[in-house]
Amino acid sequence: MVTIIPLKMALQYVRDYIYVMDLADGHATALQKLFTKEDIGCFAYILGTGRGTSVLEMVNAFEKVSRKDSHL
């Protein structure tokens, strides 16, 4: 099922964006633990900065560094 939401509403959503290399390091660390410990159990880890950024804030940041208007 696909839910269509208005663009204005979507721009308000807040996400915790993470640098791709930090994500890769997190995966590598998890694999290292998997192959070096005998009984690792089952744990869930959340990788993030702890600071949410709205989609609109992200668009504004891209506009600022690219010096281009996104026309939103």
N, CA, C and O atoms as a Maestro MAE file, in Angstrom:
{
 s_m_m2io_version
 :::
 2.0.0
}

f_m_ct {
 s_m_title
 :::
 protein
 m_atom[288] {
  # First column is atom index #
  i_m_mmod_type
  r_m_x_coord
  r_m_y_coord
  r_m_z_coord
  i_m_residue_number
  s_m_chain_name
  s_m_pdb_residue_name
  s_m_pdb_atom_name
  i_m_atomic_number
  :::
  1 25 0.833 -1.179 0.000 1 A "MET " " N  " 7
  2 3 0.000 0.000 0.000 1 A "MET " " CA " 6
  3 2 0.882 1.249 0.000 1 A "MET " " C  " 6
  4 15 1.829 1.344 0.781 1 A "MET " " O  " 8
  5 25 0.579 2.178 -0.853 2 A "VAL " " N  " 7
  6 3 1.325 3.426 -0.957 2 A "VAL " " CA " 6
  7 2 0.469 4.552 -0.417 2 A "VAL " " C  " 6
  8 15 -0.701 4.693 -0.773 2 A "VAL " " O  " 8
  9 25 1.071 5.352 0.447 3 A "THR " " N  " 7
  10 3 0.374 6.508 0.983 3 A "THR " " CA " 6
  11 2 0.987 7.760 0.393 3 A "THR " " C  " 6
  12 15 2.195 7.973 0.503 3 A "THR " " O  " 8
  13 25 0.185 8.574 -0.220 4 A "ILE " " N  " 7
  14 3 0.663 9.824 -0.810 4 A "ILE " " CA " 6
  15 2 0.391 10.945 0.192 4 A "ILE " " C  " 6
  16 15 -0.733 11.124 0.661 4 A "ILE " " O  " 8
  17 25 1.448 11.693 0.508 5 A "ILE " " N  " 7
  18 3 1.300 12.806 1.437 5 A "ILE " " CA " 6
  19 2 1.676 14.097 0.734 5 A "ILE " " C  " 6
  20 15 2.505 14.091 -0.176 5 A "ILE " " O  " 8
  21 25 1.075 15.199 1.146 6 A "PRO " " N  " 7
  22 3 1.420 16.487 0.531 6 A "PRO " " CA " 6
  23 2 2.884 16.840 0.792 6 A "PRO " " C  " 6
  24 15 3.420 16.540 1.860 6 A "PRO " " O  " 8
  25 25 3.527 17.478 -0.185 7 A "LEU " " N  " 7
  26 3 4.932 17.845 -0.072 7 A "LEU " " CA " 6
  27 2 5.185 18.708 1.157 7 A "LEU " " C  " 6
  28 15 6.176 18.509 1.859 7 A "LEU " " O  " 8
  29 25 4.305 19.656 1.421 8 A "LYS " " N  " 7
  30 3 4.490 20.553 2.565 8 A "LYS " " CA " 6
  31 2 4.575 19.762 3.871 8 A "LYS " " C  " 6
  32 15 5.351 20.100 4.765 8 A "LYS " " O  " 8
  33 25 3.773 18.714 3.968 9 A "MET " " N  " 7
  34 3 3.787 17.873 5.157 9 A "MET " " CA " 6
  35 2 5.070 17.039 5.217 9 A "MET " " C  " 6
  36 15 5.657 16.876 6.287 9 A "MET " " O  " 8
  37 25 5.499 16.516 4.076 10 A "ALA " " N  " 7
  38 3 6.696 15.680 4.020 10 A "ALA " " CA " 6
  39 2 7.940 16.456 4.420 10 A "ALA " " C  " 6
  40 15 8.864 15.881 4.997 10 A "ALA " " O  " 8
  41 25 7.983 17.731 4.129 11 A "LEU " " N  " 7
  42 3 9.153 18.548 4.452 11 A "LEU " " CA " 6
  43 2 9.331 18.729 5.953 11 A "LEU " " C  " 6
  44 15 10.406 19.120 6.407 11 A "LEU " " O  " 8
  45 25 8.293 18.450 6.722 12 A "GLN " " N  " 7
  46 3 8.354 18.609 8.178 12 A "GLN " " CA " 6
  47 2 8.888 17.362 8.876 12 A "GLN " " C  " 6
  48 15 9.262 17.431 10.047 12 A "GLN " " O  " 8
  49 25 8.932 16.234 8.187 13 A "TYR " " N  " 7
  50 3 9.399 14.991 8.811 13 A "TYR " " CA " 6
  51 2 10.841 15.146 9.274 13 A "TYR " " C  " 6
  52 15 11.668 15.754 8.594 13 A "TYR " " O  " 8
  53 25 11.125 14.586 10.438 14 A "VAL " " N  " 7
  54 3 12.460 14.686 11.015 14 A "VAL " " CA " 6
  55 2 13.124 13.314 10.960 14 A "VAL " " C  " 6
  56 15 12.533 12.300 11.332 14 A "VAL " " O  " 8
  57 25 14.359 13.310 10.491 15 A "ARG " " N  " 7
  58 3 15.141 12.083 10.394 15 A "ARG " " CA " 6
  59 2 16.503 12.312 11.035 15 A "ARG " " C  " 6
  60 15 16.956 13.449 11.171 15 A "ARG " " O  " 8
  61 25 17.141 11.233 11.423 16 A "ASP " " N  " 7
  62 3 18.497 11.308 11.963 16 A "ASP " " CA " 6
  63 2 19.437 10.857 10.847 16 A "ASP " " C  " 6
  64 15 19.695 9.664 10.685 16 A "ASP " " O  " 8
  65 25 19.937 11.809 10.090 17 A "TYR " " N  " 7
  66 3 20.828 11.491 8.972 17 A "TYR " " CA " 6
  67 2 22.206 11.129 9.513 17 A "TYR " " C  " 6
  68 15 22.658 11.696 10.508 17 A "TYR " " O  " 8
  69 25 22.861 10.195 8.863 18 A "ILE " " N  " 7
  70 3 24.160 9.706 9.310 18 A "ILE " " CA " 6
  71 2 25.096 9.628 8.103 18 A "ILE " " C  " 6
  72 15 24.674 9.297 6.995 18 A "ILE " " O  " 8
  73 25 26.343 9.931 8.332 19 A "TYR " " N  " 7
  74 3 27.354 9.880 7.287 19 A "TYR " " CA " 6
  75 2 27.560 8.425 6.871 19 A "TYR " " C  " 6
  76 15 27.646 7.545 7.728 19 A "TYR " " O  " 8
  77 25 27.639 8.166 5.587 20 A "VAL " " N  " 7
  78 3 27.696 6.800 5.069 20 A "VAL " " CA " 6
  79 2 28.917 6.038 5.578 20 A "VAL " " C  " 6
  80 15 28.842 4.824 5.772 20 A "VAL " " O  " 8
  81 25 30.027 6.715 5.797 21 A "MET " " N  " 7
  82 3 31.219 6.033 6.295 21 A "MET " " CA " 6
  83 2 31.030 5.606 7.753 21 A "MET " " C  " 6
  84 15 31.561 4.575 8.165 21 A "MET " " O  " 8
  85 25 30.280 6.385 8.536 22 A "ASP " " N  " 7
  86 3 29.978 5.984 9.910 22 A "ASP " " CA " 6
  87 2 29.092 4.742 9.909 22 A "ASP " " C  " 6
  88 15 29.252 3.863 10.756 22 A "ASP " " O  " 8
  89 25 28.166 4.669 8.967 23 A "LEU " " N  " 7
  90 3 27.323 3.480 8.834 23 A "LEU " " CA " 6
  91 2 28.170 2.259 8.473 23 A "LEU " " C  " 6
  92 15 27.977 1.177 9.028 23 A "LEU " " O  " 8
  93 25 29.102 2.437 7.548 24 A "ALA " " N  " 7
  94 3 29.991 1.343 7.149 24 A "ALA " " CA " 6
  95 2 30.841 0.886 8.336 24 A "ALA " " C  " 6
  96 15 31.024 -0.315 8.537 24 A "ALA " " O  " 8
  97 25 31.359 1.830 9.120 25 A "ASP " " N  " 7
  98 3 32.147 1.479 10.305 25 A "ASP " " CA " 6
  99 2 31.306 0.698 11.309 25 A "ASP " " C  " 6
  100 15 31.794 -0.246 11.929 25 A "ASP " " O  " 8
  101 25 30.048 1.088 11.469 26 A "GLY " " N  " 7
  102 3 29.148 0.378 12.374 26 A "GLY " " CA " 6
  103 2 28.933 -1.057 11.933 26 A "GLY " " C  " 6
  104 15 28.931 -1.970 12.759 26 A "GLY " " O  " 8
  105 25 28.753 -1.260 10.644 27 A "HIS " " N  " 7
  106 3 28.583 -2.617 10.112 27 A "HIS " " CA " 6
  107 2 29.867 -3.436 10.291 27 A "HIS " " C  " 6
  108 15 29.812 -4.609 10.663 27 A "HIS " " O  " 8
  109 25 31.005 -2.823 10.030 28 A "ALA " " N  " 7
  110 3 32.286 -3.529 10.178 28 A "ALA " " CA " 6
  111 2 32.510 -3.936 11.636 28 A "ALA " " C  " 6
  112 15 32.989 -5.037 11.908 28 A "ALA " " O  " 8
  113 25 32.166 -3.055 12.564 29 A "THR " " N  " 7
  114 3 32.308 -3.356 13.987 29 A "THR " " CA " 6
  115 2 31.397 -4.510 14.395 29 A "THR " " C  " 6
  116 15 31.799 -5.388 15.158 29 A "THR " " O  " 8
  117 25 30.168 -4.502 13.883 30 A "ALA " " N  " 7
  118 3 29.232 -5.589 14.190 30 A "ALA " " CA " 6
  119 2 29.750 -6.918 13.646 30 A "ALA " " C  " 6
  120 15 29.659 -7.941 14.326 30 A "ALA " " O  " 8
  121 25 30.286 -6.915 12.442 31 A "LEU " " N  " 7
  122 3 30.838 -8.145 11.862 31 A "LEU " " CA " 6
  123 2 32.054 -8.633 12.640 31 A "LEU " " C  " 6
  124 15 32.238 -9.834 12.833 31 A "LEU " " O  " 8
  125 25 32.880 -7.692 13.083 32 A "GLN " " N  " 7
  126 3 34.056 -8.038 13.870 32 A "GLN " " CA " 6
  127 2 33.624 -8.759 15.158 32 A "GLN " " C  " 6
  128 15 34.208 -9.774 15.536 32 A "GLN " " O  " 8
  129 25 32.611 -8.226 15.811 33 A "LYS " " N  " 7
  130 3 32.103 -8.839 17.034 33 A "LYS " " CA " 6
  131 2 31.539 -10.224 16.733 33 A "LYS " " C  " 6
  132 15 31.747 -11.166 17.498 33 A "LYS " " O  " 8
  133 25 30.834 -10.343 15.627 34 A "LEU " " N  " 7
  134 3 30.232 -11.614 15.238 34 A "LEU " " CA " 6
  135 2 31.282 -12.708 15.069 34 A "LEU " " C  " 6
  136 15 31.051 -13.856 15.450 34 A "LEU " " O  " 8
  137 25 32.426 -12.358 14.503 35 A "PHE " " N  " 7
  138 3 33.447 -13.360 14.217 35 A "PHE " " CA " 6
  139 2 34.504 -13.519 15.304 35 A "PHE " " C  " 6
  140 15 35.362 -14.395 15.193 35 A "PHE " " O  " 8
  141 25 34.466 -12.696 16.350 36 A "THR " " N  " 7
  142 3 35.492 -12.805 17.397 36 A "THR " " CA " 6
  143 2 34.933 -13.264 18.731 36 A "THR " " C  " 6
  144 15 35.710 -13.622 19.615 36 A "THR " " O  " 8
  145 25 33.635 -13.270 18.914 37 A "LYS " " N  " 7
  146 3 33.017 -13.690 20.174 37 A "LYS " " CA " 6
  147 2 32.287 -15.004 19.958 37 A "LYS " " C  " 6
  148 15 31.673 -15.214 18.912 37 A "LYS " " O  " 8
  149 25 32.354 -15.885 20.942 38 A "GLU " " N  " 7
  150 3 31.678 -17.175 20.803 38 A "GLU " " CA " 6
  151 2 30.178 -17.057 21.005 38 A "GLU " " C  " 6
  152 15 29.404 -17.615 20.228 38 A "GLU " " O  " 8
  153 25 29.761 -16.343 22.033 39 A "ASP " " N  " 7
  154 3 28.333 -16.226 22.332 39 A "ASP " " CA " 6
  155 2 27.965 -14.744 22.360 39 A "ASP " " C  " 6
  156 15 28.049 -14.100 23.406 39 A "ASP " " O  " 8
  157 25 27.561 -14.211 21.223 40 A "ILE " " N  " 7
  158 3 27.274 -12.780 21.170 40 A "ILE " " CA " 6
  159 2 25.837 -12.458 21.523 40 A "ILE " " C  " 6
  160 15 25.515 -11.294 21.765 40 A "ILE " " O  " 8
  161 25 24.961 -13.454 21.561 41 A "GLY " " N  " 7
  162 3 23.560 -13.182 21.865 41 A "GLY " " CA " 6
  163 2 22.903 -12.436 20.712 41 A "GLY " " C  " 6
  164 15 23.351 -12.506 19.568 41 A "GLY " " O  " 8
  165 25 21.863 -11.740 21.031 42 A "CYS " " N  " 7
  166 3 21.134 -10.995 20.010 42 A "CYS " " CA " 6
  167 2 20.866 -9.584 20.528 42 A "CYS " " C  " 6
  168 15 20.083 -9.400 21.460 42 A "CYS " " O  " 8
  169 25 21.493 -8.622 19.943 43 A "PHE " " N  " 7
  170 3 21.349 -7.236 20.353 43 A "PHE " " CA " 6
  171 2 20.997 -6.372 19.156 43 A "PHE " " C  " 6
  172 15 21.408 -6.653 18.031 43 A "PHE " " O  " 8
  173 25 20.246 -5.336 19.403 44 A "ALA " " N  " 7
  174 3 19.936 -4.347 18.365 44 A "ALA " " CA " 6
  175 2 20.690 -3.073 18.693 44 A "ALA " " C  " 6
  176 15 20.694 -2.624 19.839 44 A "ALA " " O  " 8
  177 25 21.317 -2.499 17.703 45 A "TYR " " N  " 7
  178 3 22.045 -1.246 17.869 45 A "TYR " " CA " 6
  179 2 21.456 -0.220 16.920 45 A "TYR " " C  " 6
  180 15 21.091 -0.539 15.788 45 A "TYR " " O  " 8
  181 25 21.368 0.993 17.384 46 A "ILE " " N  " 7
  182 3 20.878 2.084 16.553 46 A "ILE " " CA " 6
  183 2 22.058 3.019 16.286 46 A "ILE " " C  " 6
  184 15 22.681 3.533 17.214 46 A "ILE " " O  " 8
  185 25 22.346 3.224 15.027 47 A "LEU " " N  " 7
  186 3 23.416 4.144 14.645 47 A "LEU " " CA " 6
  187 2 22.787 5.481 14.286 47 A "LEU " " C  " 6
  188 15 21.877 5.543 13.459 47 A "LEU " " O  " 8
  189 25 23.262 6.528 14.895 48 A "GLY " " N  " 7
  190 3 22.717 7.845 14.593 48 A "GLY " " CA " 6
  191 2 23.470 8.925 15.336 48 A "GLY " " C  " 6
  192 15 24.360 8.648 16.140 48 A "GLY " " O  " 8
  193 25 23.105 10.137 15.058 49 A "THR " " N  " 7
  194 3 23.755 11.276 15.703 49 A "THR " " CA " 6
  195 2 23.035 11.706 16.969 49 A "THR " " C  " 6
  196 15 23.611 12.377 17.824 49 A "THR " " O  " 8
  197 25 21.767 11.313 17.083 50 A "GLY " " N  " 7
  198 3 20.972 11.744 18.226 50 A "GLY " " CA " 6
  199 2 20.336 13.105 18.009 50 A "GLY " " C  " 6
  200 15 19.653 13.624 18.891 50 A "GLY " " O  " 8
  201 25 20.560 13.687 16.832 51 A "ARG " " N  " 7
  202 3 19.971 14.990 16.511 51 A "ARG " " CA " 6
  203 2 19.179 14.854 15.222 51 A "ARG " " C  " 6
  204 15 19.737 14.556 14.166 51 A "ARG " " O  " 8
  205 25 17.904 15.071 15.315 52 A "GLY " " N  " 7
  206 3 17.058 14.982 14.128 52 A "GLY " " CA " 6
  207 2 17.144 16.232 13.272 52 A "GLY " " C  " 6
  208 15 17.359 17.332 13.780 52 A "GLY " " O  " 8
  209 25 16.976 16.056 11.987 53 A "THR " " N  " 7
  210 3 16.966 17.157 11.024 53 A "THR " " CA " 6
  211 2 15.753 16.975 10.134 53 A "THR " " C  " 6
  212 15 15.510 15.884 9.619 53 A "THR " " O  " 8
  213 25 14.995 18.041 9.955 54 A "SER " " N  " 7
  214 3 13.821 17.933 9.089 54 A "SER " " CA " 6
  215 2 14.267 17.873 7.632 54 A "SER " " C  " 6
  216 15 15.364 18.306 7.278 54 A "SER " " O  " 8
  217 25 13.406 17.337 6.817 55 A "VAL " " N  " 7
  218 3 13.701 17.269 5.384 55 A "VAL " " CA " 6
  219 2 13.910 18.683 4.845 55 A "VAL " " C  " 6
  220 15 14.796 18.911 4.021 55 A "VAL " " O  " 8
  221 25 13.101 19.626 5.306 56 A "LEU " " N  " 7
  222 3 13.243 21.019 4.856 56 A "LEU " " CA " 6
  223 2 14.594 21.603 5.274 56 A "LEU " " C  " 6
  224 15 15.222 22.319 4.494 56 A "LEU " " O  " 8
  225 25 15.043 21.306 6.487 57 A "GLU " " N  " 7
  226 3 16.368 21.780 6.910 57 A "GLU " " CA " 6
  227 2 17.458 21.205 6.006 57 A "GLU " " C  " 6
  228 15 18.416 21.897 5.664 57 A "GLU " " O  " 8
  229 25 17.308 19.950 5.627 58 A "MET " " N  " 7
  230 3 18.290 19.310 4.748 58 A "MET " " CA " 6
  231 2 18.271 19.961 3.363 58 A "MET " " C  " 6
  232 15 19.324 20.228 2.784 58 A "MET " " O  " 8
  233 25 17.076 20.212 2.838 59 A "VAL " " N  " 7
  234 3 16.950 20.878 1.532 59 A "VAL " " CA " 6
  235 2 17.597 22.262 1.599 59 A "VAL " " C  " 6
  236 15 18.322 22.651 0.683 59 A "VAL " " O  " 8
  237 25 17.339 23.006 2.673 60 A "ASN " " N  " 7
  238 3 17.929 24.341 2.827 60 A "ASN " " CA " 6
  239 2 19.452 24.272 2.881 60 A "ASN " " C  " 6
  240 15 20.130 25.133 2.321 60 A "ASN " " O  " 8
  241 25 19.988 23.263 3.544 61 A "ALA " " N  " 7
  242 3 21.446 23.099 3.617 61 A "ALA " " CA " 6
  243 2 22.032 22.810 2.233 61 A "ALA " " C  " 6
  244 15 23.070 23.361 1.867 61 A "ALA " " O  " 8
  245 25 21.361 21.944 1.468 62 A "PHE " " N  " 7
  246 3 21.825 21.663 0.101 62 A "PHE " " CA " 6
  247 2 21.769 22.916 -0.763 62 A "PHE " " C  " 6
  248 15 22.680 23.173 -1.549 62 A "PHE " " O  " 8
  249 25 20.696 23.698 -0.619 63 A "GLU " " N  " 7
  250 3 20.585 24.942 -1.391 63 A "GLU " " CA " 6
  251 2 21.718 25.893 -1.047 63 A "GLU " " C  " 6
  252 15 22.283 26.543 -1.928 63 A "GLU " " O  " 8
  253 25 22.049 25.972 0.232 64 A "LYS " " N  " 7
  254 3 23.088 26.893 0.679 64 A "LYS " " CA " 6
  255 2 24.452 26.525 0.094 64 A "LYS " " C  " 6
  256 15 25.160 27.391 -0.421 64 A "LYS " " O  " 8
  257 25 24.822 25.246 0.171 65 A "VAL " " N  " 7
  258 3 26.148 24.858 -0.317 65 A "VAL " " CA " 6
  259 2 26.223 24.791 -1.834 65 A "VAL " " C  " 6
  260 15 27.290 24.999 -2.412 65 A "VAL " " O  " 8
  261 25 25.104 24.504 -2.483 66 A "SER " " N  " 7
  262 3 25.120 24.420 -3.948 66 A "SER " " CA " 6
  263 2 24.828 25.768 -4.610 66 A "SER " " C  " 6
  264 15 25.025 25.940 -5.813 66 A "SER " " O  " 8
  265 25 24.354 26.716 -3.802 67 A "ARG " " N  " 7
  266 3 23.964 28.043 -4.303 67 A "ARG " " CA " 6
  267 2 22.904 27.951 -5.387 67 A "ARG " " C  " 6
  268 15 22.873 28.754 -6.319 67 A "ARG " " O  " 8
  269 25 22.030 26.950 -5.245 68 A "LYS " " N  " 7
  270 3 20.922 26.759 -6.205 68 A "LYS " " CA " 6
  271 2 19.629 26.667 -5.429 68 A "LYS " " C  " 6
  272 15 19.589 26.154 -4.310 68 A "LYS " " O  " 8
  273 25 18.563 27.175 -6.044 69 A "ASP " " N  " 7
  274 3 17.244 27.130 -5.433 69 A "ASP " " CA " 6
  275 2 16.526 25.843 -5.864 69 A "ASP " " C  " 6
  276 15 16.518 25.489 -7.043 69 A "ASP " " O  " 8
  277 25 15.934 25.161 -4.899 70 A "SER " " N  " 7
  278 3 15.241 23.922 -5.207 70 A "SER " " CA " 6
  279 2 13.815 24.175 -5.681 70 A "SER " " C  " 6
  280 15 13.140 23.252 -6.138 70 A "SER " " O  " 8
  281 25 13.353 25.412 -5.576 71 A "HIS " " N  " 7
  282 3 12.019 25.809 -6.020 71 A "HIS " " CA " 6
  283 2 10.903 25.078 -5.259 71 A "HIS " " C  " 6
  284 15 9.865 24.756 -5.837 71 A "HIS " " O  " 8
  285 25 11.118 24.822 -3.978 72 A "LEU " " N  " 7
  286 3 10.066 24.182 -3.173 72 A "LEU " " CA " 6
  287 2 9.177 25.216 -2.528 72 A "LEU " " C  " 6
  288 15 8.237 24.865 -1.815 72 A "LEU " " O  " 8
  :::
 }
 m_bond[287] {
  # First column is bond index #
  i_m_from
  i_m_to
  i_m_order
  :::
  1 1 2 1
  2 2 3 1
  3 3 4 2
  4 3 5 1
  5 5 6 1
  6 6 7 1
  7 7 8 2
  8 7 9 1
  9 9 10 1
  10 10 11 1
  11 11 12 2
  12 11 13 1
  13 13 14 1
  14 14 15 1
  15 15 16 2
  16 15 17 1
  17 17 18 1
  18 18 19 1
  19 19 20 2
  20 19 21 1
  21 21 22 1
  22 22 23 1
  23 23 24 2
  24 23 25 1
  25 25 26 1
  26 26 27 1
  27 27 28 2
  28 27 29 1
  29 29 30 1
  30 30 31 1
  31 31 32 2
  32 31 33 1
  33 33 34 1
  34 34 35 1
  35 35 36 2
  36 35 37 1
  37 37 38 1
  38 38 39 1
  39 39 40 2
  40 39 41 1
  41 41 42 1
  42 42 43 1
  43 43 44 2
  44 43 45 1
  45 45 46 1
  46 46 47 1
  47 47 48 2
  48 47 49 1
  49 49 50 1
  50 50 51 1
  51 51 52 2
  52 51 53 1
  53 53 54 1
  54 54 55 1
  55 55 56 2
  56 55 57 1
  57 57 58 1
  58 58 59 1
  59 59 60 2
  60 59 61 1
  61 61 62 1
  62 62 63 1
  63 63 64 2
  64 63 65 1
  65 65 66 1
  66 66 67 1
  67 67 68 2
  68 67 69 1
  69 69 70 1
  70 70 71 1
  71 71 72 2
  72 71 73 1
  73 73 74 1
  74 74 75 1
  75 75 76 2
  76 75 77 1
  77 77 78 1
  78 78 79 1
  79 79 80 2
  80 79 81 1
  81 81 82 1
  82 82 83 1
  83 83 84 2
  84 83 85 1
  85 85 86 1
  86 86 87 1
  87 87 88 2
  88 87 89 1
  89 89 90 1
  90 90 91 1
  91 91 92 2
  92 91 93 1
  93 93 94 1
  94 94 95 1
  95 95 96 2
  96 95 97 1
  97 97 98 1
  98 98 99 1
  99 99 100 2
  100 99 101 1
  101 101 102 1
  102 102 103 1
  103 103 104 2
  104 103 105 1
  105 105 106 1
  106 106 107 1
  107 107 108 2
  108 107 109 1
  109 109 110 1
  110 110 111 1
  111 111 112 2
  112 111 113 1
  113 113 114 1
  114 114 115 1
  115 115 116 2
  116 115 117 1
  117 117 118 1
  118 118 119 1
  119 119 120 2
  120 119 121 1
  121 121 122 1
  122 122 123 1
  123 123 124 2
  124 123 125 1
  125 125 126 1
  126 126 127 1
  127 127 128 2
  128 127 129 1
  129 129 130 1
  130 130 131 1
  131 131 132 2
  132 131 133 1
  133 133 134 1
  134 134 135 1
  135 135 136 2
  136 135 137 1
  137 137 138 1
  138 138 139 1
  139 139 140 2
  140 139 141 1
  141 141 142 1
  142 142 143 1
  143 143 144 2
  144 143 145 1
  145 145 146 1
  146 146 147 1
  147 147 148 2
  148 147 149 1
  149 149 150 1
  150 150 151 1
  151 151 152 2
  152 151 153 1
  153 153 154 1
  154 154 155 1
  155 155 156 2
  156 155 157 1
  157 157 158 1
  158 158 159 1
  159 159 160 2
  160 159 161 1
  161 161 162 1
  162 162 163 1
  163 163 164 2
  164 163 165 1
  165 165 166 1
  166 166 167 1
  167 167 168 2
  168 167 169 1
  169 169 170 1
  170 170 171 1
  171 171 172 2
  172 171 173 1
  173 173 174 1
  174 174 175 1
  175 175 176 2
  176 175 177 1
  177 177 178 1
  178 178 179 1
  179 179 180 2
  180 179 181 1
  181 181 182 1
  182 182 183 1
  183 183 184 2
  184 183 185 1
  185 185 186 1
  186 186 187 1
  187 187 188 2
  188 187 189 1
  189 189 190 1
  190 190 191 1
  191 191 192 2
  192 191 193 1
  193 193 194 1
  194 194 195 1
  195 195 196 2
  196 195 197 1
  197 197 198 1
  198 198 199 1
  199 199 200 2
  200 199 201 1
  201 201 202 1
  202 202 203 1
  203 203 204 2
  204 203 205 1
  205 205 206 1
  206 206 207 1
  207 207 208 2
  208 207 209 1
  209 209 210 1
  210 210 211 1
  211 211 212 2
  212 211 213 1
  213 213 214 1
  214 214 215 1
  215 215 216 2
  216 215 217 1
  217 217 218 1
  218 218 219 1
  219 219 220 2
  220 219 221 1
  221 221 222 1
  222 222 223 1
  223 223 224 2
  224 223 225 1
  225 225 226 1
  226 226 227 1
  227 227 228 2
  228 227 229 1
  229 229 230 1
  230 230 231 1
  231 231 232 2
  232 231 233 1
  233 233 234 1
  234 234 235 1
  235 235 236 2
  236 235 237 1
  237 237 238 1
  238 238 239 1
  239 239 240 2
  240 239 241 1
  241 241 242 1
  242 242 243 1
  243 243 244 2
  244 243 245 1
  245 245 246 1
  246 246 247 1
  247 247 248 2
  248 247 249 1
  249 249 250 1
  250 250 251 1
  251 251 252 2
  252 251 253 1
  253 253 254 1
  254 254 255 1
  255 255 256 2
  256 255 257 1
  257 257 258 1
  258 258 259 1
  259 259 260 2
  260 259 261 1
  261 261 262 1
  262 262 263 1
  263 263 264 2
  264 263 265 1
  265 265 266 1
  266 266 267 1
  267 267 268 2
  268 267 269 1
  269 269 270 1
  270 270 271 1
  271 271 272 2
  272 271 273 1
  273 273 274 1
  274 274 275 1
  275 275 276 2
  276 275 277 1
  277 277 278 1
  278 278 279 1
  279 279 280 2
  280 279 281 1
  281 281 282 1
  282 282 283 1
  283 283 284 2
  284 283 285 1
  285 285 286 1
  286 286 287 1
  287 287 288 2
  :::
 }
}
